[in-house]
């Protein structure tokens, strides 16, 4: 049997927000045991990443790398409907990805000891992002 639920995650500025525990809490509430979760973010300027969750400086390093290599307001960008970060946000999402498929064990995401699933916001300001989780 397949089941699906949607989460709304509020973000403030360009950064990664861990969502592992939010999803695990929902998985615990399900009646059946599932084997896999497919997680998808429904936005073109936000993505999902799996990375280390033991040191917050890792996320700072990742953001610094992306800022250095995917420049806001690049004069070559034609699309800037929503500001200087518009095209750069789309490029970041293409590179980091909008979905992840993760095994489930004991009603939680079966990630490594220091792994976490993060919603990565690629825009400035406050945003509400929708994440769809389909379990099989």
Beta strands, then each sheet from edge to edge (+ up, - down):
strand 1: 3-12
strand 2: 15-18
strand 3: 36-41
strand 4: 46-52
strand 5: 99-105
strand 6: 108-109
strand 7: 115-121
strand 8: 126-135
sheet 1: 1+ 8- 3+ 5- 6+
sheet 2: 2+ 7- 4+
end
